[in-house]
Amino acid sequence: MIFNTTTSSLTITSARLQHSGLYKLEQMNEFSVQFQLSVQELISNVTLSAQRADLVEFNDTAVFMCSVSTGTSLSYKWLAGNSTISSGADVQLSNDGAILTMTKLTRLDKGPYRCNVSNGLGFEVSPPVSLNINYGPSNTSITVMPVKYMYRSGSDISLSCWTDSKPTAMIHWMFDEVLLNQSGSQLELQNVNKNNSGTYKCVAHNPVTMRFSSTSTEIRVMDPITVVVISFTSGPAVLDETFTLQCEVTGPVGSIHWEKNGHPVAPNMTTVFGMDNKTLTLSAVQFSDAGQYKCHAFNLVSNMSSGPFDVQVNYGPKKPTIMGPNVVKSGTNVTLSCNAESVPPSLYKWYFNGEMLSNMSEYMTASLTQEMSGNYICMALNHITGKNSTASIMLTVVDPIQNVKIEQSNPAVEGNLHALTCNITGPADHIYWMKDDKPLHSDNRTVFSMDNVTVTFQTLNRSDARHYRCLAINAVGNMSSDSYKLLVNYGPEMPIIMGPRVVKTGDNVTLTCKAESVPVSSYKWFFNGSLVSNMAVYMAPPLRKEMSGKYVCEAFNSISGKNSSASIMLTVIDPIHKVEIAAPMNSAMENDSYNLTCNVAGPADHIYWMKNGELLLADNRIVFSMDNNTVMLLALSHSDAGNYQCMALNAVGNMTSAQYNLIVNFGPETPVVYGPHFGAKGHEVVFNCSANSIPPSTYTWWFNDTLVANTSSFIAGPLTFNMSGKYTCMAHNHVTGANSTKATMLTVIEAIESAMIQSNSTPINNENFTLTCAIVGPYDAIYWMKDGMQLNMNASNTDPFPYNMEENMLHFTPLTIQSNGTYECVATNKAVHHKSPKYPLLVIYGPLNVSISGPESAKNGTPVSLTCSADSQPECDFHWFLNNQSTSLRNGSFINFSATRAQIGNYVCVATNPVTNISMRQTKSFAIADHASTIYIPNKGALLLLGLYTFFAPLLSL
């Protein structure tokens, strides 16, 4: 040691452990100061070793030993990965924490493991050591690719065996319990056949753990179908004969299906399957059996369809059909066509008078003469069925008609005889007459003569005025005359008068007269024998009652010289002026009778009554007077209440009264009482009473026969036990004078005085936590609420945090951040639900995610700011360190400095949760830009007591 009397500094070189102790500096009669110095050795060469590194799961125990080359006052912390190891049932620490023993090892305990050794000068972490934990085999499984229930012969199948094992298990394969000369996780079956069907087993063996595991799978192999064809065993299919198809298949067959024209074939009386559906027999071939047939063969690994097989039903020929005319005009050619239904198509021959004319289905004649009339024969022949059939046609050759015209001899007058004549050029076999393009037939007025050449109307009628034609026909053609319009003069008929028969005074009226007549008639109007108009339409002036009477219309035909007349009676009457309903002075009471009278000003033919806009009809309680002016309501019901109207009608109009609102007084009916059956002592309860009544009732409340209120709503309280009993509501209708009562029972019970949520620990994340509901007063049940929503008795899979309830406690197992919220407990009994004050739960956690923001380098002299942040509740305390120094640079979340060489190094931010006292650190390196810095770290042999000098220097200068 060297003491400098000038500066009062004490320098210790090559500090050793024995230099530790209490140092005191004194100046006689001036001062005395002391300083405690602890000299420690830096920790170096921390190593970790395992007693055994190769272990077996569940069987072995792991022992780790942590050692250092140098260092004093040592403290040990053990790490598995990034997690701290704590002692427990299967973990023991010994030798002041330097030895770690772990029992009941599992495969998850492989590490890596490290030990962290620290003292007041710093800490050092050992290199990691990992365990080799042998386990298995377990969870053995076989994967078959491809995956199929049945495999097609010739397929390649790959079986893979997997098992969870360390070291890798030895795998052997067995087939139907016979060991195969095959090992390894893969078993390849190539070009398989039926002999490869069976049970394959994979057997796994771990030579270290000496454990076995096995599993098996079933493989099935089948040959595919290779050929499917349809053949027939007899000749072609002939109508009404038997025909058989056969499905020939190469390969194993599971089933055979037949289809026709794309649709399945089902057996019936004539369709029969044989030989497991290999044959299809049509026992009596029908036309419907024709079509395209296929057979489909199936097994578990394949299916194949035959090519289409066309079945054609041969038949015929049926009796031929000859197309062609029976009669033709001379000089023309004619084509005769012969067709006989037949498969295959028939061959044809034509004969005339025994001579063959053609061997084609169509025969065209030469230019025809009358000598070529006769019988023509067609013969059809089917060369497959060997059958033939014949038909004939009779052909007649005649001359055509050239001209047709209608003529008449005199004009047509209704009631006279009139004739029309059809003049024809050329031979006609028949003559027909048409009226408006419809056949004209003879009757007692219409007579045909001279082979229909003339038609005579014995007494001409106006209905005969139509368009006429005559049609001349022979065997080779026909010709019609031009349309002939027949005009018949007649009339006038009895006139038709249109107009009202009853009108109200002051109105104008129009009367229209029309009489059927050719030509059109002229018209005159007469009233009481006086001419009032010579037009078909008569417009009368404003009407008075004296203008009632008979109005006559006369029609005259200037051609026929005839006239005709008709009349109409017109009545002029007054309208209805006023309609109103009169009612008795007394009020309408339920079950009483009540009359309404309809008073009408003006003549009324009918009176009708309506209620609420709908027609009112008589029944056993509704009675109308003889003229309907009074309606009597017997035994009134409150359903009779409503808006009544009466309507008066006469021939010229109607009028409806204003609405009369009938109010039927009734009630009160039995009241309905709303209110609780239980009340809490010291609280209030509210009873409400209502009863159906018109007019509305008045209400009184009675408790044990004592009047307590005269309103429909009654508040009782504060409650005492002697207020238990019967509470009765009485409803009174002052119009009907009736009363009605309803009672309810109230029982007063002890009140719940208070409910308070309590806890006896700090709510820390991932730890169990309990809230207790402290209740004063009797209660039946408790339920809990979070953020205003009721919690279930136990957490479900959908709840964001785990919890359960026990009596008056809510357990969090454990707390999570999602447990945060506002909690309430609610105590209930028959009278009340008492809710506790709100309890805010804020879960303590962190620090998490510590990070430092700021530059990693800066130019010399530049201001630098580093900020430390961490996710934590409550907020963390922050401490800054430089280059692992034990003295904190600053407390707080940020540190500011100017960039100098002295500031180069590793800045460490330590974030500490002030509640849990858990710390987490983060490091950020800082350097001077464009400057190569060397950070000096002192070794254990050089310790300068700068702190001591800094402390003593001011004192020595005194």
BATORKE-326839 format. One record per residue (C-alpha): x, y, z. Coordinates in steps of 0.25 Angstrom, whole numbers, padded with zeros to 4 digits, always signed. Layout:
# BATORKE-326839
XYZ;...
END
This chain:
# BATORKE-326839
+0000+0000+0000;+0005+0014-0003;+0000+0026+0005;+0002+0040-0002;+0002+0050+0009;+0000+0062+0000;-0012+0057-0007;-0017+0048+0005;-0019+0037-0005;-0016+0022-0002;-0012+0013-0014;-0013-0002-0013;-0006-0009-0024;-0008-0024-0027;-0020-0024-0018;-0022-0037-0011;-0034-0043-0003;-0027-0040+0010;-0028-0025+0007;-0043-0026+0010;-0047-0018+0022;-0050-0005+0029;-0041+0007+0025;-0041+0019+0034;-0035+0033+0031;-0033+0042+0043;-0027+0056+0045;-0025+0059+0059;-0035+0068+0066;-0041+0070+0051;-0049+0059+0045;-0050+0044+0044;-0055+0036+0032;-0056+0022+0029;-0059+0013+0017;-0062-0002+0016;-0054-0009+0005;-0058-0023-0001;-0048-0029-0010;-0053-0040-0018;-0048-0049-0029;-0054-0048-0043;-0061-0061-0047;-0054-0068-0058;-0055-0081-0066;-0069-0086-0062;-0071-0100-0066;-0083-0109-0066;-0082-0125-0066;-0092-0136-0066;-0090-0148-0058;-0096-0156-0069;-0101-0150-0082;-0107-0163-0089;-0119-0166-0081;-0132-0174-0083;-0146-0167-0082;-0154-0170-0068;-0142-0179-0063;-0130-0170-0061;-0126-0158-0052;-0118-0146-0058;-0107-0140-0049;-0100-0127-0053;-0088-0120-0046;-0085-0106-0048;-0070-0101-0045;-0061-0089-0046;-0046-0087-0047;-0047-0074-0039;-0057-0065-0032;-0062-0063-0018;-0076-0061-0011;-0082-0069-0022;-0097-0070-0025;-0103-0080-0035;-0115-0080-0044;-0118-0092-0053;-0125-0090-0067;-0132-0100-0076;-0132-0093-0090;-0136-0079-0086;-0144-0083-0074;-0140-0083-0059;-0140-0096-0052;-0146-0096-0038;-0145-0107-0028;-0157-0116-0026;-0161-0131-0025;-0153-0136-0037;-0142-0125-0036;-0132-0124-0024;-0120-0114-0023;-0109-0117-0014;-0095-0112-0010;-0099-0098-0009;-0106-0099-0022;-0094-0104-0030;-0100-0118-0032;-0114-0120-0039;-0121-0134-0039;-0133-0137-0047;-0141-0150-0046;-0152-0156-0055;-0146-0150-0067;-0155-0149-0080;-0151-0147-0094;-0154-0132-0092;-0143-0131-0082;-0131-0131-0092;-0127-0117-0090;-0118-0109-0093;-0114-0106-0078;-0106-0095-0073;-0101-0090-0060;-0100-0075-0057;-0090-0072-0046;-0090-0058-0040;-0084-0049-0029;-0082-0034-0026;-0073-0032-0038;-0081-0039-0049;-0086-0052-0054;-0082-0063-0064;-0090-0073-0071;-0085-0087-0074;-0085-0093-0088;-0098-0101-0090;-0098-0116-0088;-0109-0125-0094;-0114-0138-0090;-0116-0150-0099;-0129-0156-0094;-0133-0169-0101;-0148-0173-0102;-0158-0181-0109;-0162-0187-0118;-0176-0182-0117;-0188-0177-0125;-0184-0187-0136;-0192-0186-0149;-0192-0191-0163;-0195-0182-0175;-0199-0189-0188;-0198-0182-0201;-0207-0181-0209;-0218-0183-0199;-0229-0193-0204;-0238-0203-0199;-0234-0213-0210;-0222-0212-0219;-0222-0216-0234;-0212-0227-0237;-0199-0221-0244;-0200-0209-0234;-0188-0204-0226;-0191-0202-0212;-0182-0195-0202;-0183-0197-0187;-0176-0188-0177;-0174-0190-0163;-0172-0179-0153;-0169-0179-0138;-0165-0169-0128;-0151-0174-0123;-0137-0170-0119;-0128-0175-0124;-0135-0179-0137;-0142-0192-0135;-0139-0205-0142;-0151-0208-0151;-0155-0222-0156;-0167-0226-0165;-0176-0239-0163;-0186-0244-0173;-0198-0252-0167;-0189-0254-0155;-0177-0259-0163;-0164-0251-0162;-0160-0245-0175;-0146-0244-0179;-0148-0229-0179;-0144-0218-0169;-0144-0203-0170;-0156-0193-0169;-0160-0196-0184;-0166-0208-0190;-0168-0208-0205;-0178-0217-0211;-0176-0217-0226;-0185-0223-0237;-0194-0229-0226;-0204-0241-0229;-0214-0248-0221;-0204-0256-0213;-0199-0243-0207;-0213-0241-0200;-0211-0242-0184;-0207-0235-0171;-0194-0227-0171;-0188-0224-0157;-0177-0214-0154;-0169-0218-0141;-0160-0206-0136;-0149-0209-0125;-0140-0199-0118;-0127-0206-0114;-0124-0196-0103;-0138-0195-0096;-0140-0210-0099;-0154-0207-0103;-0163-0212-0114;-0175-0206-0121;-0183-0212-0133;-0196-0209-0142;-0202-0216-0154;-0210-0213-0166;-0218-0221-0176;-0215-0222-0191;-0225-0228-0202;-0221-0230-0216;-0230-0234-0228;-0229-0236-0243;-0235-0225-0252;-0246-0228-0263;-0239-0228-0277;-0249-0231-0288;-0264-0229-0289;-0272-0232-0302;-0286-0234-0306;-0290-0246-0315;-0303-0252-0319;-0306-0267-0320;-0317-0268-0330;-0320-0260-0343;-0325-0246-0345;-0336-0241-0335;-0350-0243-0342;-0363-0238-0337;-0370-0248-0327;-0358-0258-0327;-0348-0261-0316;-0334-0253-0316;-0323-0255-0307;-0311-0246-0304;-0298-0251-0296;-0288-0242-0288;-0274-0249-0289;-0265-0244-0279;-0250-0247-0277;-0246-0246-0262;-0253-0247-0248;-0267-0242-0248;-0274-0236-0237;-0286-0231-0244;-0292-0229-0258;-0302-0218-0262;-0309-0216-0275;-0313-0203-0281;-0321-0200-0293;-0320-0186-0300;-0313-0181-0287;-0323-0186-0277;-0323-0198-0268;-0330-0210-0273;-0339-0217-0263;-0345-0231-0264;-0360-0233-0267;-0369-0243-0273;-0362-0243-0286;-0348-0238-0282;-0340-0249-0274;-0326-0249-0269;-0318-0262-0267;-0305-0268-0263;-0303-0257-0252;-0307-0246-0262;-0298-0251-0273;-0309-0254-0283;-0321-0244-0286;-0333-0252-0293;-0344-0245-0300;-0355-0256-0300;-0364-0249-0310;-0357-0238-0317;-0365-0225-0318;-0363-0212-0325;-0359-0206-0312;-0347-0215-0311;-0340-0208-0322;-0328-0200-0318;-0314-0199-0314;-0309-0209-0303;-0297-0209-0294;-0293-0218-0283;-0284-0213-0271;-0275-0222-0263;-0270-0218-0249;-0261-0223-0238;-0254-0216-0227;-0242-0211-0235;-0248-0209-0248;-0260-0207-0257;-0261-0209-0272;-0273-0206-0282;-0275-0214-0295;-0276-0206-0308;-0290-0202-0313;-0298-0214-0319;-0309-0209-0328;-0322-0218-0328;-0331-0216-0339;-0345-0222-0339;-0348-0228-0353;-0363-0229-0357;-0373-0227-0369;-0376-0223-0378;-0390-0219-0373;-0401-0215-0383;-0396-0205-0393;-0401-0191-0393;-0403-0184-0407;-0402-0169-0408;-0408-0163-0420;-0421-0158-0426;-0433-0166-0430;-0438-0157-0440;-0430-0148-0449;-0432-0139-0461;-0428-0143-0475;-0415-0139-0481;-0408-0139-0467;-0397-0148-0462;-0399-0155-0448;-0389-0161-0438;-0394-0173-0429;-0385-0175-0417;-0385-0189-0410;-0380-0190-0395;-0381-0202-0386;-0376-0202-0372;-0364-0212-0371;-0350-0214-0366;-0342-0216-0374;-0349-0207-0385;-0357-0215-0395;-0355-0217-0410;-0367-0212-0418;-0374-0216-0432;-0386-0209-0439;-0396-0216-0448;-0408-0211-0457;-0417-0221-0463;-0407-0232-0460;-0395-0225-0466;-0383-0221-0458;-0381-0206-0459;-0369-0203-0450;-0360-0209-0439;-0359-0196-0431;-0368-0191-0419;-0372-0179-0428;-0379-0180-0442;-0381-0168-0451;-0391-0170-0462;-0390-0164-0476;-0400-0153-0480;-0414-0159-0476;-0426-0162-0485;-0439-0168-0481;-0435-0182-0486;-0424-0182-0475;-0435-0182-0464;-0434-0195-0456;-0428-0203-0444;-0413-0201-0441;-0407-0212-0431;-0394-0210-0422;-0387-0222-0416;-0377-0221-0405;-0366-0232-0401;-0357-0233-0389;-0345-0242-0392;-0342-0245-0377;-0355-0249-0372;-0359-0255-0386;-0373-0249-0385;-0380-0240-0396;-0393-0231-0396;-0401-0224-0407;-0411-0212-0408;-0418-0206-0420;-0424-0192-0424;-0435-0189-0435;-0431-0177-0444;-0442-0170-0452;-0438-0159-0463;-0448-0148-0465;-0449-0133-0472;-0449-0120-0463;-0459-0108-0460;-0456-0095-0467;-0465-0084-0461;-0476-0081-0450;-0485-0068-0447;-0497-0064-0439;-0508-0056-0445;-0522-0051-0440;-0535-0046-0447;-0541-0035-0438;-0537-0027-0425;-0539-0033-0412;-0550-0028-0403;-0553-0034-0389;-0566-0043-0389;-0565-0046-0405;-0560-0058-0413;-0546-0057-0418;-0537-0066-0426;-0522-0067-0429;-0516-0075-0441;-0502-0082-0442;-0498-0082-0457;-0486-0092-0460;-0477-0095-0472;-0472-0109-0472;-0477-0123-0466;-0481-0122-0452;-0484-0134-0443;-0489-0125-0431;-0493-0111-0428;-0492-0105-0414;-0497-0092-0408;-0490-0084-0397;-0495-0072-0389;-0484-0064-0382;-0474-0076-0386;-0482-0086-0379;-0491-0097-0385;-0505-0092-0388;-0516-0103-0386;-0530-0104-0390;-0541-0101-0380;-0556-0097-0380;-0552-0084-0387;-0540-0088-0395;-0542-0097-0407;-0532-0103-0417;-0536-0107-0431;-0530-0111-0444;-0519-0120-0438;-0516-0108-0428;-0514-0099-0440;-0524-0089-0434;-0527-0085-0419;-0541-0079-0416;-0544-0071-0403;-0559-0073-0402;-0561-0062-0392;-0549-0053-0392;-0544-0049-0378;-0534-0038-0374;-0525-0049-0368;-0524-0054-0383;-0515-0041-0386;-0502-0048-0386;-0490-0051-0396;-0493-0063-0405;-0485-0073-0413;-0488-0085-0422;-0477-0096-0423;-0477-0106-0435;-0469-0119-0433;-0466-0131-0442;-0456-0142-0440;-0444-0134-0444;-0446-0121-0438;-0455-0110-0433;-0458-0095-0436;-0465-0084-0428;-0473-0072-0432;-0469-0058-0427;-0476-0054-0414;-0490-0048-0417;-0495-0038-0407;-0511-0039-0405;-0517-0026-0399;-0531-0028-0393;-0539-0015-0389;-0548-0016-0376;-0553-0009-0364;-0554-0001-0355;-0555-0010-0343;-0560-0007-0329;-0551+0005-0325;-0542+0003-0312;-0542+0015-0303;-0530+0018-0294;-0531+0027-0282;-0534+0027-0267;-0548+0024-0262;-0547+0032-0249;-0539+0045-0247;-0539+0056-0236;-0545+0070-0238;-0536+0080-0245;-0528+0070-0253;-0527+0069-0268;-0529+0056-0275;-0526+0051-0289;-0535+0040-0295;-0529+0033-0307;-0538+0025-0318;-0533+0014-0327;-0541+0005-0337;-0534-0006-0346;-0537-0002-0360;-0532-0002-0375;-0530+0009-0379;-0529+0017-0366;-0542+0022-0360;-0546+0036-0356;-0551+0039-0342;-0561+0048-0334;-0563+0050-0319;-0577+0053-0312;-0580+0056-0298;-0595+0056-0294;-0598+0056-0309;-0590+0068-0312;-0578+0068-0321;-0565+0071-0313;-0554+0067-0323;-0552+0061-0337;-0538+0055-0334;-0534+0042-0329;-0528+0048-0316;-0537+0057-0307;-0531+0066-0297;-0541+0070-0286;-0540+0084-0279;-0538+0084-0263;-0549+0075-0258;-0561+0078-0249;-0571+0068-0243;-0581+0072-0253;-0572+0067-0264;-0574+0053-0259;-0582+0044-0270;-0581+0036-0283;-0571+0040-0293;-0573+0034-0307;-0563+0031-0319;-0568+0029-0333;-0559+0023-0344;-0562+0024-0359;-0556+0016-0371;-0558+0024-0384;-0555+0012-0393;-0564+0002-0387;-0574+0012-0383;-0576+0006-0369;-0575+0013-0355;-0573+0008-0341;-0574+0014-0327;-0570+0012-0312;-0571+0019-0299;-0564+0021-0286;-0570+0026-0272;-0562+0037-0266;-0564+0040-0251;-0558+0052-0244;-0556+0051-0229;-0549+0060-0218;-0536+0055-0212;-0533+0052-0197;-0528+0064-0190;-0523+0060-0176;-0520+0047-0168;-0516+0046-0153;-0516+0036-0142;-0524+0039-0129;-0521+0032-0116;-0527+0031-0102;-0522+0041-0091;-0518+0030-0081;-0504+0023-0082;-0503+0010-0089;-0500-0001-0078;-0495-0015-0081;-0507-0025-0080;-0517-0014-0082;-0525-0012-0095;-0522+0001-0104;-0529+0007-0116;-0524+0015-0127;-0533+0023-0137;-0530+0028-0151;-0537+0041-0154;-0538+0044-0169;-0543+0057-0175;-0548+0054-0189;-0554+0041-0196;-0547+0029-0193;-0549+0015-0199;-0539+0007-0190;-0531+0009-0178;-0518+0001-0174;-0510+0001-0162;-0494+0000-0161;-0485-0002-0149;-0470+0002-0151;-0472+0003-0166;-0478-0011-0168;-0493-0015-0170;-0500-0018-0157;-0509-0031-0158;-0520-0035-0149;-0517-0047-0139;-0523-0052-0126;-0518-0039-0119;-0520-0029-0131;-0534-0026-0135;-0539-0016-0146;-0553-0009-0146;-0562-0012-0158;-0556+0000-0166;-0542-0001-0161;-0542+0013-0155;-0539+0007-0141;-0529-0003-0137;-0531-0010-0123;-0518-0015-0116;-0523-0026-0106;-0514-0030-0094;-0503-0020-0097;-0489-0026-0097;-0476-0017-0097;-0474-0023-0111;-0486-0015-0116;-0478-0002-0114;-0474+0005-0127;-0477+0015-0137;-0491+0014-0143;-0497+0020-0156;-0510+0019-0163;-0512+0020-0178;-0525+0025-0185;-0528+0022-0200;-0538+0025-0210;-0538+0024-0225;-0530+0036-0228;-0519+0035-0217;-0515+0032-0203;-0509+0039-0190;-0502+0034-0178;-0503+0040-0164;-0491+0044-0156;-0484+0034-0147;-0490+0032-0134;-0480+0026-0124;-0487+0016-0115;-0480+0015-0101;-0484+0002-0093;-0481+0004-0079;-0477-0009-0072;-0468-0014-0061;-0460-0014-0053;-0455-0028-0057;-0446-0036-0047;-0434-0027-0045;-0420-0032-0049;-0409-0029-0038;-0394-0027-0041;-0384-0028-0029;-0375-0036-0022;-0378-0048-0012;-0366-0045-0003;-0360-0032+0002;-0347-0029+0009;-0348-0022+0023;-0345-0007+0022;-0348-0007+0007;-0360-0003-0001;-0369-0011-0010;-0378-0006-0021;-0392-0012-0024;-0400-0008-0037;-0414-0011-0039;-0422-0011-0052;-0436-0015-0056;-0444-0015-0070;-0455-0005-0068;-0462+0007-0075;-0461+0017-0070;-0448+0014-0064;-0449+0010-0049;-0444+0016-0037;-0436+0008-0027;-0433+0006-0012;-0423-0003-0005;-0426-0010+0008;-0416-0017+0017;-0423-0027+0027;-0436-0020+0024;-0430-0006+0027;-0430+0005+0016;-0415+0008+0012;-0416+0015-0002;-0427+0021-0011;-0418+0020-0024;-0416+0008-0034;-0401+0008-0030;-0397+0006-0015;-0383+0007-0009;-0382+0000+0004;-0370+0002+0013;-0360+0003+0019;-0364-0011+0022;-0365-0017+0036;-0368-0032+0039;-0382-0028+0044;-0385-0023+0030;-0386-0037+0024;-0400-0041+0021;-0411-0040+0010;-0412-0027+0002;-0425-0025-0006;-0428-0016-0018;-0442-0012-0019;-0447-0006-0033;-0460+0003-0033;-0468+0007-0046;-0476+0020-0042;-0485+0018-0054;-0489+0004-0052;-0487+0004-0037;-0480-0009-0037;-0467-0013-0029;-0457-0024-0031;-0445-0029-0023;-0432-0036-0024;-0423-0040-0013;-0408-0043-0012;-0399-0048-0001;-0386-0041+0004;-0376-0048+0013;-0365-0039+0019;-0352-0045+0021;-0338-0041+0026;-0331-0032+0017;-0317-0034+0011;-0309-0022+0017;-0296-0022+0009;-0288-0029-0001;-0273-0026-0003;-0262-0033-0011;-0249-0036-0004;-0236-0042-0008;-0224-0046+0001;-0213-0046-0009;-0207-0038-0021;-0212-0042-0034;-0200-0046-0042;-0200-0052-0056;-0200-0068-0057;-0202-0069-0042;-0215-0074-0035;-0224-0063-0029;-0237-0063-0022;-0248-0052-0020;-0257-0054-0008;-0271-0048-0007;-0273-0044+0008;-0288-0043+0010;-0295-0038+0023;-0309-0043+0024;-0317-0056+0019;-0316-0060+0005;-0320-0072-0004;-0310-0071-0015;-0298-0063-0021;-0294-0060-0035;-0282-0052-0041;-0282-0042-0052;-0270-0037-0061;-0272-0024-0068;-0287-0024-0066;-0289-0039-0072;-0292-0051-0063;-0281-0061-0062;-0285-0076-0063;-0282-0085-0051;-0269-0091-0058;-0261-0086-0070;-0264-0092-0083;-0255-0094-0095;-0260-0081-0101;-0257-0073-0089;-0244-0065-0091;-0239-0068-0077;-0240-0080-0067;-0248-0079-0054;-0257-0086-0045;-0267-0083-0034;-0267-0089-0020;-0278-0084-0010;-0275-0069-0009;-0262-0070-0016;-0257-0067-0030;-0244-0075-0033;-0235-0071-0045;-0227-0083-0049;-0218-0076-0052;-0219-0061-0055;-0217-0056-0069;-0217-0043-0075;-0231-0046-0081;-0235-0047-0066;-0234-0031-0065;-0248-0025-0063;-0258-0019-0054;-0265-0030-0045;-0277-0030-0036;-0283-0041-0028;-0298-0041-0026;-0305-0048-0014;-0319-0052-0015;-0331-0056-0007;-0346-0057-0009;-0347-0042-0008;-0335-0035-0014;-0323-0036-0022;-0312-0028-0015;-0300-0024-0023;-0286-0021-0018;-0278-0009-0021;-0270-0010-0034;-0256-0017-0032;-0246-0013-0042;-0236-0025-0045;-0223-0021-0051;-0213-0033-0053;-0199-0030-0050;-0189-0036-0061;-0176-0033-0067;-0166-0028-0071;-0168-0034-0085;-0162-0030-0098;-0151-0020-0093;-0145-0012-0104;-0135+0000-0106;-0138+0010-0117;-0127+0020-0121;-0115+0021-0130;-0104+0010-0130;-0093+0020-0134;-0092+0035-0135;-0081+0045-0139;-0072+0051-0128;-0079+0062-0120;-0093+0058-0125;-0104+0058-0114;-0109+0044-0113;-0122+0039-0106;-0126+0024-0103;-0140+0020-0098;-0143+0007-0091;-0157+0002-0092;-0164-0011-0086;-0178-0017-0086;-0182-0017-0071;-0193-0015-0061;-0190-0006-0053;-0179+0001-0061;-0165-0003-0058;-0153+0004-0051;-0142+0006-0061;-0127+0006-0058;-0115+0008-0068;-0101+0002-0067;-0089+0003-0076;-0080-0009-0080;-0085-0018-0068;-0081-0007-0058;-0088-0010-0044;-0092+0005-0042;-0104+0010-0049;-0102+0022-0059;-0116+0027-0058;-0130+0023-0053;-0141+0025-0063;-0146+0020-0076;-0136+0029-0084;-0122+0033-0084;-0116+0045-0091;-0101+0048-0094;-0091+0054-0104;-0084+0044-0112;-0069+0043-0107;-0059+0032-0106;-0063+0030-0092;-0077+0027-0096;-0073+0015-0105;-0078+0002-0101;-0090-0007-0097;-0102+0000-0091;-0110-0009-0082;-0124-0005-0078;-0130-0013-0066;-0145-0013-0065;-0151-0017-0052;-0166-0019-0048;-0167-0011-0034;-0178-0021-0030;-0172-0035-0034;-0158-0030-0033;-0155-0038-0046;-0144-0032-0055;-0141-0033-0070;-0129-0027-0077;-0126-0022-0091;-0113-0018-0097;-0110-0008-0108;-0096-0005-0114;-0091+0009-0117;-0079+0014-0124;-0073+0026-0130;-0075+0027-0145;-0063+0026-0153;-0054+0023-0141;-0049+0009-0137;-0051+0008-0122;-0045-0002-0113;-0052-0005-0100;-0043-0008-0089;-0048-0018-0078;-0039-0018-0066;-0034-0032-0061;-0034-0037-0046;-0020-0032-0043;-0022-0017-0045;-0032-0010-0036;-0030+0005-0034;-0038+0011-0023;-0043+0023-0031;-0056+0023-0023;-0048+0024-0010;-0040+0036-0015;-0052+0043-0020;-0058+0042-0006;-0046+0046+0001;-0040+0057-0008;-0049+0069-0003;-0046+0065+0011;-0031+0065+0009;-0031+0079+0003;-0037+0085+0016;
END
